[in-house]
Amino acid sequence: MSAIPAADKPVVADDRDAEGARRAASVIVLRDGADGAPEVLLLRRAERDDDMRSGVWVFPGGVLDAEDEALAARCDGDNEASANERLGLDAGALAYTVAALRECFEEVGLLYATAGDVDAAARERALVRRGEDFVALCERHHLRLDAGALAYHSHWLTPPGMPKRFDTRFFVARAPQGQAAVVDAGEALESAWLTPAQALEKARGLKLLPVTRETLKDLARFSSVADCLADAHARRHPPRMMPRLGRDATGKVRPVLPGEWAYAEIGRLDPVGLGNVCFELPPLQPVRLSDRVTRVTCSNGSVMTGPGTNTYLVRSPGSQEVTVIDPGPLDDHTDGHLQAVLAAAAPGKIVRIVVTHTHKDHSPAAQRLAALTDAPLIGRVADHPEWQDTAFHPRQTPVDGERMVLGPNATLRAVVTPGHASNHVCWLLEEEGLLFTGDHVMQGSTVVINPPDGDMAAYLASLERLLSIDGLQWFAPGHGFLMAEPQTEVRRLVLHRLAREAKVAAALQAAGSGTPEALVPAVYGDVPSSRHAIAARSLTAHLIKLEQDGRVARQAGVWHWRQEAGT
């Protein structure tokens, strides 16, 4: 593996995940600070033994009441149809807006209204806190609620497995002019106006829920309240974000957010929220991914290999015959890793050893495992020896589409995918739609394409091939966790590579000529300089592809933009 960091896409919840969750709404109240930067209103919740939000700093909000739908007729600036469209609901969306307005008044005394006696209503706020009908208060003081003041921001769902779950819509609004926020001293003990950056400061030590922390990070992007509101108004159907409970290597459980590497795998292995799936990849620990697949991660984690190379054990359910994919490197940890692989296979027997490609973090341990098990080696030999495990000599060389029947209910199919390496082969577990991708697709990073064995044009063509695989459901990468939505990931990778190619072309055109090393800062400015030497390899692969396309030329190690290629 050779990797350049890339963002992993978030995965979101579907409608079935919300069963049993209470509908809730919250309003993110903003004001312009002294230096113009937005400040957000935060409340510290009361300390209660039975409340998972005890003592945390939150935005004003709470669960929907039956009266909220009745107040929809008192709203100005929005209507049921437009609210339903904005929130992506068939009905009842305006009740979320009303609930956010009502809770803001009850908890901090801020009343968003277009008409009526706001001052008189504010003096009677204590009556509402003691249980008086908010509808009656609005009628008595002829209030019209300002639904138009709120812009829809985000949608979060409490993880499965939590004792209380909330399906919450978040809105953002500018603080009403001339009103002061005063906590109710019941639900909340104190309040504070802070910039998002101040609220996130570790030294301040605010206890924050994951949703609050992530929302503050989002708000920190904006230089004014107006910019924040404009961004929120432009959003349509923001995806519902649902953390999932996971544990670390010591057993400590915490919410894992969409976008974290382990998120999709946790959803697959623990859909009910037991919190028993690890969000780390500790080496030598077997992880049962299904009745057919177990993963053991090597102890070779590094900048180049991420958390380490994954070795997969595949079998037909109930079978004692085990196929091993990518035994890993040959280093000081090899013996321990192979013993962990043998233990994970027990009481079964390893009957074949498959490698996706022969880079030195994937295949060298195959020879030693073969000596321990007498299992044959299956794989392909690279066209160029540089960076390769030249000691690898397979007994069987798979061809594209070749099927290996592991048992009654397990079949591996070879998908030849040159690009990262000339001999790269992915393997599809047909019964699960699970593709073992080696380094063709990795999690959280893009692979380095290192000529001469690496070929950018071949790599892009191999990525496109994956889109034609029927029933493809999951990626099992050589580094990282299981990845859902493989077609989306492939399209993202293709777009990423083409965007990088465009930057290469633009940089060379601007310079007229240059070496890969000279072009790296302009093309890979988003990559730490410590990895620019690695990035230069992929940049060279892009230049070779552009040369094949007739857009650039090279002479004596220097690349030149071809003027006749145009723009």
N, C-alpha and C positions, 0 to 999 in steps of 0.2 A: 504493500500500500504506500502511496505517496499522496498527500492530501493538501488541498488549499481550502480553508474554511468557507462554508456557505451556509446560509440560514436554512433551517428545516421548516417546512410549512406547518402551521398549526392544524390540529385535527379537532373537530368540534362535535358536540353531542347531537343526537337525533331526538325526535319527539318522544320515543319510548323511555328515554332516560329520565324524564321529568315526573314519572309516576310517583305519587305521594308527596311531591314537593308543594309547599305553600306559595301562592302567588304573592309577590312583593314588589315594591317600587321604592326608588331612592333618588334624591335630587342632589347633584353636585353643585353647590352654590359657590359662585366665583365673584371676585371683585378685583379691580385694578389696584395693585399695591402702590406704595409711595414711589418706587422707581419704574412703575408701569408694568412690571411683571405680574401675572395673575396670582392671586392668593385664593386658597380654597378653604372653606369652612369645614372643620373637623370636630366631632364630638367624642368625648370619652364615655363609653358605656358604663353603667353601674356595675359593681362587682356582685355577681350572683353565682351560686354554686352550680345551678342547673342550666346555665346559659353559656353556649360555646363562644359567644361574643362578649363575655364578661371582661370588662376592663379594656377592651380594644377601642381604637380610634376609628370612627366610621363617618360616613356621610349621613345626613338626616334621611330617614326612611323607615318603612315597616310593611307589614302585610296588608293586603287589600281587605276592606270591609264591604259588607253588603250595601252600605249606603253610598259607596263610591260610584256605582253605576247610576244611582238616582241623581247624583250631582252632575252627570254629564250634560244635562240640559242647561246647567248654569255656567257652562264654559264658553268663553270667547276666544277667538284666535285659532281654533281648531275644531274639527267635528269628528264624528265616529268613523266616517268613511275614510278620511285622510289619515286618521290615526291607525286604523286597521291596516291600511296599505303600508304605512311607514314601519309598523312593528311586525308586519307579515302575519297578521291574524285575520280570521274570518269575522270575528266579532269581539267586542269587549275591550278593545285597546284603550279607549279613552278612560276607562276605569283606572288604568295604571297611572295616567297623567294626574287624575284627580287624587289618587292615593298619595302620589309624591307631593302634591300641593298641600294636602291635608296633614300629612306627617311632618312636613316642614313647618307648618304653623304650630302643630301640637308640640314639637320637640324644641324648636328654637324661636318660635314667635314671628317668623317671617311669613307674611301673607301676600301672595301674588293675586291681585284683583284688579279688574278694569273699572269697576263701579261699586258703589255701596260705601257704607261708613266703616272704613278700615280701622280707624282709631278706636271706635266703639267696640268693634269685634276684638281688637287686640286687648282691650281692658277686660274682656270676658274670656280670655284664653284659658284661665284657670278652670272655668266651668267645663270646657271641652276635655281638659286633662282629667277631670273628675268623672268623666263619662257622659256628659251631655252630648246629644246628637249634634254632629257638625252641620248636618243639613238644617237643623232648626236655627243654628247660629247664622248660617248664610241667609236663610229666609228672613230672620228678624232684622238683619242689618242690610238686606237687599244687595247682597254681595254677588258679583259676577266674577268667577274665577278666571285668571289669565292663563289659559292653557297654552297660548301662543308664546309665552315667555320661556317655555321648556323646549329644549331640543333633545331628541333621542340620541343617546350616546352608546350604550352597550347592553348586553344581555348575558347574565351569568347564572349558572345553576350549581348549587351545592353538590359536592361529590356524593355518589352512592356510598352507603355505609355509615354516613353521619347520622346521629340521633335525630337531628332536625335539619330539614332540607328546605331551601328557598329557591324559587324560580323568579329571579329579580330582574326588572328592567331599570336601567340607570338613565337619568336625564341630566342635562347640564343647563344651568340658568345663571344669569347675572343677578346679584343680590338686589332686591327691590330698593329703590332710592328712598332715603329718609327713614329706613327702619333699621333697628339694631337687633342682632341675634342674641337671645337670652335663653340659656338651656332651661329645661323644665325641672331640673333637680330631682327627677324621678328616674326616667329612662337613661338620662345622661347626667354626668356629674360636672363636666366642664366643657368649654369649647375653646377653639383657637383658630385664628386666621394665619395660615402659613403658605408660603410658596410650596409647590410640589417638591422642589429640591430640598427645602428645609424639612418638610415632613418625612422625607426619606433618609435624612442624615442619621447615620448609625449612632453618633454621639447623642442625638436627641432621645433615642431609645423608645420611640413610640411603638406600642404594640399594634400591629397592623394585620388584618386579614389578607390573604393572597389577592383577593379581588381589589381591595383598597390599594395595596402596593402597586399592582399592575396598572390600575387606573391612574394613580399618581404619576407613574412613569410615562403614561400616554400624555397626561396633561403637561408634563414638563417640556414637551416639544414646542409649546406655544409661547409667544412673546407678549400676547395680549389676550384679554377676555374675548374681544371681537374675533380674533383669529380662531380661538377655540370654538366659539359658537358657530362660526362659518363652517368649520370642519364638521361639526356634529350635524348641522342642517343638511350638509351634502351627503351624509351617510344614508344608505338604504339597506334595510334588512341586515344589519351587522350580525354575524353568526353568533349563536349561543355558545358561550365558553363554559365548559364544565371541567374543573380539576378532577383528578382521580387520586385515590389514596394509594400510596406506595410506601415501601420501607427502604431504609438504607442498609448497608452491610452489617450494621450492629443491631438491626431490628427496629430502629426508631421510625415511626410512621409520620408522614406529612403529606399534604396535598401536592400532587404533581400537576403542573400546569400544561395546557395545550401548547405545543411547541417544544416541550422538553422531550429529549430523545426517547425516553421509556414510555411516553404517554400512550401510544397506540398499542404497544405490547401489553401494558397493564389492562387496557380495555378488553383485549382478547383473552387474557389469562384470568382476569378477576373482574368480570362484569358486574358483580353484586357489591363490590367495595369492601372486601374483607381486609384489604391492606396487606396482603401476604406476598406481593410481587415486588422484587427488588428493583429500584430505579438506578442502581449502579451495576457495573459489570465486574464484580470481584473475580480475579483469576482462579481457575481450577474448581470453581463451584458449578456443578451441573444444574442446568435449568431445563425443566421439561416443558417444551413449547406445545406439544400435542402428544397423542398416542403414538405418533410416528417419529417425532423429532425431539432431540435433546441437544443443547448447546453447552460447550465448555470453552471458556475464553482463556487464551494463552496469557502468560505473565510477561508479555513483551510490549506493554503500553508505552507510548512515547508520542512526541510531536508528530512523527511520521505514521504511527500505527494507531493513533487514537487510544481507546481503552484496551486495545490488544486485538490479536487475530482470533476470529471465532472458528472453532472446530465444531462441525455438526455431525451428529450420529443419527442415522436414518434407518428405520426398519418397518416392516409390515407389522401392524398391531398384533401383539402376541407372539411374534416370531423371535427366534433366538439368533437369527442372522442379521448382522449389523454392517451397514456401509458407513464409512467415515469420509467426510469431505473436509479437505484442507487441514492436515495435521499440524501445520504451523512451522516455526523456525527451528533451526538447530542452534541452541545456545545453552547457557548454564541452567536454564529452567526446563529444558526439553524432557528430561527423565521424569520430573514431577508432573509435567503436563500429560505425558503419555500414560503415566500411571492413573491420572484422573480420568483420561479417556477410557482406559481399560475398565476402570471401576464403574464408569457410567454405562458401559456396554454390558457388564455382568448382569445376570449369568449367561448372557449371550456371547457369541463369538464374532469377531470382526472378520468378514469374509471378502471385503474389497475396500480399497483405499482410492478415493477420487480426489484429484486436485483441479481447481478452477484455472490456475495458471502457475508458472514456476518462479514468480518473484520470491525473494528469500525469506519473506515473512509468512509464506503460505505452504510451500512444498518440502523444504529440506528434511523435516522430521518424518516424512513419508517412508524414507528408506529404513529408518530405525524401527518405525511401527511395523513395517512389512517383515522385518527380521523377527520381531516379537510374535507376530500372528500368522506368518506365511500367507498373508493376503496379497493378491495381485494389485499392482499400481495401474491406475487408469487416468490418462490425461494426454496432453499434447506437448510436443517439444517446440520451443520458441524458435523463430527464424534467426534471431540475433542473440548472441551469448551475453551481451552486456546486461548487468544487473540480474541475471538469471541464475537459477539453481541448475548448473550444468551437469550435476550428478544424477539428475532425474532421468530414469529410463523406464518408460511405461511398458507394461506387458500388453496393454490394449490402448489404441488411439481412437477416441470416439469421433464419429462424424455427426454433422448437423442432423438433428431429428432422431438420432439413435435412441432407442428406449431400453432401459434396464429394468426388468421386472424383479423387484426385491421380495415379492411375496404376493399373496392373493389381493392385498389392498394397498400396495405401495409401488409406484412406478416412477422412475426418474427418466426424464427426457433431456437429451443434450441440446443446448441452444448455443451454437458457436457465435461468439461475440468479440471478434478482434477489435483492437483499438488501444485500450490501456496496455495490452500485451498482444502480440501476434497470435499467441496460442490460447487466448482466454476463452473459456467455456462456462456458461451458466448452466444450472441444472434445475429443471422444473419438476417439482413433486406434484404430479398431475392431480392426485386425489384431493389436495388441499389448495391448489392454485398458488403454491408457494414456490418462488424462484430463489434459489441460492445464487446470489449475484457475485460472489467473490469481490473483486474490486471494480466491477463494471458499474455498479451503483453502490455508493456508500452513504452512510448517514452523517449529516452535518458537515460534509465537505465534498469538494469535487476532486476527482482523481487527477493526478499528474499524467499527462501524455508525453512520454519521453522517447523521442526518436533516437535511433532508427527503428527500434522494435515497436514503439508506440506510434500510432497513426491517427491523427485527428479526424480525417475524412472517414476512415473506417470506424472510428469510435462513434461518430454521429450517426452513421448508417446502422451500426449495431444497436444504438439506443432506439432508433426508429423501429427496428425489428421487434422490439419488445411490445410495441403498441398493437401488434397483430396477433399476440398470443391470446387465444380464447380462454376465458375463465381465470385469468391472472388476478389474484386477490392480494397477495402479500409479497414483499421482498424480505429475504433473510440475508443481510449483507455480510461481507467478510469482516466488517468492523462496525459495531453498533447493535442496536436492538431491531426487532422486527419493525417493518415499515408498512403502513397501510396506504391505500389509494396509490398503487404503483403507476397507473397511467398518468395521474396528475404529476407525480414526481418526475417521470420521464420527460413530460412536456416542459416542466420547469427547468430540467437540466439542459434540454436542447436549446431553449430560449436563452439560458445563462451562457452557454457556450457560444451561441451566435452573437449575443451582445458583446462578449469578450472579443470575438473575432472582429466585430465592427470597431472596437476600441484599438485593436492592433492595426487595422487598416488606416484608421484616422491618425494614429500616432506616427505611422511610417509616412503617410502622405504629408503630414505637417513637417516632418523632419527631412523628407526627401530620401534619406538613406540612414542606415544605422544598424547596429548589432542588437541581438536580442537583449543583452545585458543593459544596453543604453536605453532601450524602449521600455523596460520593465517598470520604472517609476511612473510613467504616464499610463501604462495599461493596467498595472496592478497596484494602484495607489491605495486600494482598500485592503491590501494584504500587508501584514507586518514586514518591515524591511528584513527581518531575520529570515524570512522565507522567500526573499526575492530570487535567490539562486535556484531554488526549486521551481519558482514560477517561470523562470527563464526557459525551463525545459518545455513547459506547455506553450509558452509564447513561440518558441521555435516550431512546435508542431502546428500552431496556427499559421505561421509564415509559410511553412511547407504546403499546407492546404491552399493558402492564397496563391502560392506559386503554381500549384496544379490548376487553379482556377484562372490563371493567366493575369492576375492582378499585381503580382510583385515578381521581382527577379533577384538573384543573388550572384555575387562575384567576389571571390576570395574572402568568404566569410562575412561579407557585408551585404545587407539586404537593401533593395532599391524599389521605390514606388514607380510603377510603370505609368507614365503620364497618359498613354493611350487607353489605360483602364478607366480613366475618368473618375467620377465620384460615385 
